[in-house]
Amino acid sequence: MFRLQGSKVLAVDMTGDAVKAKNGSMVAYDGQMTFKKLSGGGEGLRGMVTRRLTGEQMTMMEVRGQGTCWFADRASEINLVSLEGDRLCVESSNLLATDAGLRTGTTFTGLRGAAQGNGLFTTTVEGHGQAAVMSDGPAVVLRVGPQYPLIVDPGAYIAHQGNLRQTFQSGVTFRTLLGEGGGEAFQIRFEGDGLVYVQPSERNTIAGDL
């Protein structure tokens, strides 16, 4: 159902089914479509509580119909992620669209979320289907194995999936190495078995310079 047209436009072919997408990201459609605004932060009571705690402004819409709908957002690169019953954790600002059958929610991220100014929660996507994740520049997918932990700068992190544990450690970030950091630095450490998505352009955050 999901396909890319170039690297910055997502085309979704629908035959009466639905897709959830970032509010305002539809750029064109043909056929017969209906649009319904959904609240952000995930579904159910936990999603409502999360929105209250974090003030999260992420909003999604449900698009249903017959035909093709095209989505894009600020000329961001789009990456397709397939889920086979596993869970994807993604920064809410980087989530463009998911199959309507995938469950969305929130998970507590602690220090990383607070340091980035994105709240203390990140978005989770679970089930069987596809999700479209955005990045500033072409995303790099890095494999984490049992013997190969991965250290990531918080500003470059987009998402991760698989059986991964994340911890936060203080130390030297990439900016500090270049003499651009002025305070205590933090990094994300991933261990286990899975994939981590990073972008080649860091956000303007204080994650690496507290």
Disulfide bonds with the S-S distance in Angstrom:
none
